[in-house]
Amino acid sequence: MSLPSFPNIDPPIQRENAVNQILSSIAMEELGLSHILNAEGEKLQYILGTLPGLSGPAATVEDVLSANESIRNLLKTAVQNQIFLKSKMQGVLEASPMQGPAGPNGPTGPAGPAGATGATGAAGSTGATGAAGATGGTGPAGPTGPTGPTGATGPTGPTGPDLIGADGPTGPTGPAGPTGPTIIDFAYATNTGAAAIPVNGLVPLPSDQVKAKSITVSPDSTKFTVKAGGVYQVWYNINTSKALTDGARLLVNGEPREVSAAGGITTLPLSRLSNEVLLRLDDNDEISLQIFNNPLGTVLLPAPVGASLRIVRLS
């Protein structure tokens, strides 16, 4: 079986021109068919005597049937031809163009308008941490924060240098003080040897006696007699060899003067009893020094000074 051969057509026919020519041929066939149908219609009019301007012998039944058969065959052929032409036209219009070789790229057209922004896509996975950037410049200082709680006291620092200033100038002499009492007469005596004083006993003062003109001392040195009455300042001091809770006082004519009583000032292992009073005495009154309320019995006076007594006449 031999293959069909197509002649070379130069210049080549473009697809668009070929389609137009086929459509033109279909139109021509449609036009020719319409003329044939029109001619068959006029023939039937002529047989029936209805064709304007023409008249002929009266048609017989046989003529009418023959014309009818001819028209039927023509219509059948026309319908078939019409179906063919329709299929031909659809084939032409629906045929896909043949892909020729790609032509050169045309010039880039102008950019179209920007499209609407699409919806935001889903967040992607976190990327790897980038390298640390360079340290930025120091920002402005922030506001001062609230004062914190007071911290614990630190250790004491070393002692600084002793910077004592120079002595200031001597101040002015102050006013003279009031004149003190005038001492009219004076007596003093002590006990410098170790002595044992019984319970509520008198304290002998035989040592360092300074005798006044108007004050005499008994032979046992326990009584001091004032010959002239007046105001006397009397001071005494007793030291004991033990820390005791006893007391000391002055007796005037054997009677205690409670104003003169003194309790023990204890500094282990000793006790000290001391007082100073003003007494108004009459002529020939006797003054004695007594230790009383001694729950332990005998009180020992230590050497070198166990007791002292001073009597000063002021008026």
C-alpha positions as CSV (number, residue, x, y, z in Angstrom):
1,M,0.0,0.0,0.0
2,S,1.5,3.2,-1.1
3,L,1.5,6.3,1.3
4,P,0.0,9.5,0.1
5,S,2.4,12.2,-0.9
6,F,1.8,15.8,-0.4
7,P,3.4,18.4,-2.7
8,N,5.7,21.0,-1.3
9,I,3.8,24.3,-1.1
10,D,6.0,27.4,-1.1
11,P,5.4,29.6,0.5
12,P,3.8,27.3,3.2
13,I,0.2,27.8,4.0
14,Q,-0.5,29.1,7.5
15,R,-3.0,27.3,9.7
16,E,-5.3,30.3,10.0
17,N,-5.4,30.7,6.2
18,A,-6.1,26.9,5.7
19,V,-9.0,27.0,8.2
20,N,-10.5,30.0,6.5
21,Q,-10.3,28.3,3.1
22,I,-12.0,25.1,4.4
23,L,-14.8,27.2,6.0
24,S,-15.2,29.1,2.7
25,S,-15.5,25.8,0.8
26,I,-18.2,24.6,3.3
27,A,-20.0,27.9,2.8
28,M,-19.9,27.4,-1.0
29,E,-21.3,23.9,-0.7
30,E,-24.1,25.2,1.5
31,L,-24.9,27.9,-1.1
32,G,-24.9,25.3,-4.0
33,L,-27.2,23.0,-1.9
34,S,-29.6,25.9,-1.3
35,H,-29.8,26.6,-5.1
36,I,-30.5,22.9,-5.8
37,L,-33.3,22.9,-3.2
38,N,-34.7,26.2,-4.7
39,A,-34.7,24.6,-8.2
40,E,-36.6,21.6,-7.0
41,G,-39.2,23.9,-5.4
42,E,-39.7,25.8,-8.6
43,K,-40.1,22.5,-10.5
44,L,-42.9,21.4,-8.2
45,Q,-44.5,24.8,-8.6
46,Y,-44.3,24.5,-12.4
47,I,-46.0,21.1,-12.3
48,L,-48.7,22.4,-10.1
49,G,-49.1,25.5,-12.2
50,T,-48.3,27.9,-9.4
51,L,-45.0,29.3,-10.7
52,P,-45.5,33.0,-11.4
53,G,-45.1,34.0,-15.1
54,L,-45.0,30.5,-16.4
55,S,-47.9,28.1,-17.4
56,G,-47.9,24.7,-19.1
57,P,-50.1,21.7,-19.7
58,A,-52.0,20.4,-16.7
59,A,-49.9,17.9,-14.7
60,T,-51.0,14.4,-14.4
61,V,-50.9,12.3,-11.3
62,E,-47.9,10.5,-12.6
63,D,-46.1,13.8,-13.1
64,V,-46.9,14.7,-9.5
65,L,-45.7,11.4,-8.1
66,S,-42.5,11.5,-10.2
67,A,-41.8,15.0,-8.9
68,N,-42.5,14.0,-5.3
69,E,-40.1,11.0,-5.6
70,S,-37.4,13.3,-7.1
71,I,-37.8,15.8,-4.3
72,R,-37.7,13.0,-1.6
73,N,-34.4,11.7,-3.0
74,L,-33.0,15.2,-3.2
75,L,-34.0,16.0,0.4
76,K,-32.4,12.7,1.6
77,T,-29.2,13.5,-0.2
78,A,-29.3,17.1,1.1
79,V,-29.7,15.8,4.7
80,Q,-26.8,13.5,4.4
81,N,-24.7,16.2,2.8
82,Q,-25.7,18.6,5.6
83,I,-24.6,16.1,8.2
84,F,-21.3,15.7,6.4
85,L,-20.7,19.5,6.2
86,K,-21.5,19.9,9.9
87,S,-19.0,17.2,10.9
88,K,-16.5,18.7,8.6
89,M,-16.9,22.2,10.1
90,Q,-16.7,20.8,13.7
91,G,-13.5,18.9,12.8
92,V,-12.0,22.1,11.5
93,L,-13.0,24.2,14.4
94,E,-12.0,21.7,17.1
95,A,-8.7,20.5,15.5
96,S,-5.7,21.3,17.7
97,P,-3.0,23.3,16.1
98,M,0.2,21.5,15.1
99,Q,3.1,22.4,17.3
100,G,5.8,23.9,15.3
101,P,9.3,24.7,16.4
102,A,9.7,27.2,19.1
103,G,10.2,30.7,17.8
104,P,12.6,33.3,19.3
105,N,11.6,34.9,22.6
106,G,9.6,38.0,22.1
107,P,10.3,41.2,23.9
108,T,9.3,41.3,27.6
109,G,5.9,42.8,28.0
110,P,5.1,45.5,30.5
111,A,4.7,44.5,34.2
112,G,1.2,43.8,35.1
113,P,-0.5,45.3,38.1
114,A,0.4,43.9,41.5
115,G,-1.9,41.1,42.6
116,A,-3.8,41.1,45.9
117,T,-1.8,40.0,48.9
118,G,-2.3,36.4,49.6
119,A,-3.1,34.8,52.9
120,T,-0.3,34.5,55.5
121,G,1.3,31.1,55.3
122,A,1.9,28.8,58.2
123,A,4.9,29.7,60.4
124,G,8.0,27.8,59.5
125,S,10.2,25.9,61.9
126,T,12.6,28.0,64.0
127,G,15.9,28.3,62.3
128,A,19.3,27.8,63.9
129,T,20.6,30.4,66.2
130,G,22.7,32.9,64.4
131,A,26.1,34.1,65.5
132,A,26.2,36.7,68.3
133,G,26.2,40.2,67.0
134,A,28.6,42.9,68.1
135,T,28.0,44.5,71.5
136,G,25.9,47.7,71.1
137,G,26.7,51.0,72.6
138,T,26.0,51.7,76.3
139,G,22.4,52.9,76.7
140,P,21.4,55.9,78.8
141,A,21.5,55.4,82.6
142,G,18.1,54.2,84.0
143,P,16.4,55.9,86.9
144,T,17.8,55.4,90.4
145,G,16.2,52.4,92.1
146,P,14.8,52.4,95.6
147,T,17.3,52.3,98.5
148,G,18.1,48.8,99.6
149,P,18.1,47.6,103.2
150,T,20.9,48.6,105.5
151,G,23.7,46.0,105.4
152,A,25.3,44.4,108.3
153,T,27.9,46.4,110.3
154,G,31.4,45.8,109.0
155,P,34.4,45.1,111.2
156,T,35.9,47.9,113.1
157,G,38.7,49.6,111.2
158,P,42.2,50.1,112.5
159,T,42.7,52.9,115.0
160,G,43.7,56.1,113.2
161,P,46.7,58.2,114.2
162,D,46.6,60.0,117.5
163,L,46.1,63.5,116.4
164,I,45.8,65.5,119.7
165,G,45.7,69.2,119.0
166,A,47.9,71.7,120.8
167,D,46.8,73.0,124.2
168,G,44.5,76.0,123.9
169,P,45.2,79.3,125.7
170,T,44.5,79.5,129.4
171,G,41.0,80.7,130.1
172,P,40.3,83.7,132.4
173,T,40.4,83.3,136.1
174,G,37.0,82.4,137.5
175,P,35.3,84.3,140.4
176,A,36.4,83.5,144.0
177,G,34.3,80.8,145.7
178,P,32.5,81.3,149.0
179,T,34.6,81.2,152.2
180,G,34.6,77.8,153.7
181,P,33.8,77.0,157.3
182,T,36.3,78.1,160.0
183,I,38.0,75.2,161.8
184,I,38.1,76.1,165.5
185,D,39.6,72.8,166.7
186,F,40.7,69.5,165.3
187,A,41.4,65.8,166.4
188,Y,42.4,62.7,164.4
189,A,43.3,59.1,165.3
190,T,43.7,55.7,163.6
191,N,44.2,52.0,164.3
192,T,47.2,50.7,162.4
193,G,47.6,47.3,164.1
194,A,45.5,44.2,163.6
195,A,42.7,44.4,166.2
196,A,39.8,42.1,167.0
197,I,36.5,43.9,167.8
198,P,33.9,41.9,169.7
199,V,30.1,41.9,168.9
200,N,28.8,45.5,169.2
201,G,32.2,46.5,170.6
202,L,33.9,49.9,170.4
203,V,36.7,50.5,167.9
204,P,40.0,51.6,169.6
205,L,42.0,54.3,167.8
206,P,45.4,54.5,169.6
207,S,47.6,55.3,166.5
208,D,48.5,58.6,164.9
209,Q,46.5,60.6,167.4
210,V,46.4,64.4,166.8
211,K,44.9,65.8,170.0
212,A,43.1,69.2,170.1
213,K,43.0,71.6,173.0
214,S,39.3,71.1,173.6
215,I,39.1,67.3,172.7
216,T,40.5,64.6,175.0
217,V,40.9,60.8,174.6
218,S,40.2,58.0,177.1
219,P,43.0,55.7,178.2
220,D,41.7,52.8,176.0
221,S,41.4,55.2,173.0
222,T,37.7,54.4,172.5
223,K,36.1,57.7,173.8
224,F,36.7,61.2,172.5
225,T,35.4,64.0,174.9
226,V,34.6,67.5,173.6
227,K,35.0,70.1,176.3
228,A,33.1,72.8,174.5
229,G,29.7,72.4,172.9
230,G,29.1,73.4,169.3
231,V,28.7,72.0,165.7
232,Y,31.2,69.3,164.8
233,Q,32.0,67.5,161.5
234,V,32.8,63.9,162.3
235,W,34.1,61.4,159.7
236,Y,35.1,57.8,160.1
237,N,36.3,54.8,158.0
238,I,36.6,51.1,159.0
239,N,38.2,48.3,156.9
240,T,37.5,44.7,157.8
241,S,39.4,41.5,156.9
242,K,36.2,39.7,155.8
243,A,33.3,40.6,153.5
244,L,30.5,41.1,156.1
245,T,27.0,42.5,156.2
246,D,27.5,44.3,159.5
247,G,27.4,48.1,160.0
248,A,29.1,51.0,161.8
249,R,27.9,54.1,163.7
250,L,28.8,56.8,166.1
251,L,27.7,56.8,169.8
252,V,27.3,60.0,171.7
253,N,27.4,59.4,175.5
254,G,26.8,55.7,174.8
255,E,23.7,56.4,172.6
256,P,23.7,55.7,168.9
257,R,23.2,58.5,166.5
258,E,21.4,56.7,163.6
259,V,22.2,59.5,161.2
260,S,25.8,58.4,161.4
261,A,25.1,54.7,160.7
262,A,26.9,53.2,157.6
263,G,26.4,49.8,155.9
264,G,29.2,47.7,154.6
265,I,30.5,48.4,151.1
266,T,31.7,44.9,150.1
267,T,34.6,44.4,147.7
268,L,35.7,40.7,148.2
269,P,37.5,39.7,150.3
270,L,37.1,43.0,152.3
271,S,34.4,45.3,153.6
272,R,34.6,49.0,154.0
273,L,32.3,51.1,156.3
274,S,32.5,54.9,156.0
275,N,30.3,58.0,156.7
276,E,30.6,61.8,157.4
277,V,28.0,63.7,159.5
278,L,27.4,67.1,161.2
279,L,26.6,66.7,164.9
280,R,25.5,69.4,167.4
281,L,27.3,68.5,170.7
282,D,27.1,69.8,174.2
283,D,29.9,70.4,176.7
284,N,31.7,67.2,177.7
285,D,29.9,64.9,175.3
286,E,31.7,61.6,174.5
287,I,32.1,60.3,170.9
288,S,32.8,56.6,170.2
289,L,32.9,54.4,167.0
290,Q,31.0,51.1,167.2
291,I,30.7,48.0,164.9
292,F,27.2,46.5,165.3
293,N,25.0,43.8,163.9
294,N,27.9,41.4,163.5
295,P,26.3,37.9,163.2
296,L,29.8,36.2,162.9
297,G,31.1,37.5,166.2
298,T,34.5,39.1,166.4
299,V,35.5,41.4,163.5
300,L,39.2,41.6,162.5
301,L,40.7,45.0,161.4
302,P,43.7,44.5,159.1
303,A,46.9,46.3,159.2
304,P,48.3,48.9,158.4
305,V,45.0,51.0,158.6
306,G,42.0,49.2,160.0
307,A,40.1,52.3,161.1
308,S,40.3,56.2,161.1
309,L,38.3,58.9,162.9
310,R,38.4,62.7,162.4
311,I,36.6,65.3,164.6
312,V,36.5,69.0,163.5
313,R,34.9,71.8,165.5
314,L,33.2,74.3,163.2
315,S,31.4,76.5,165.8
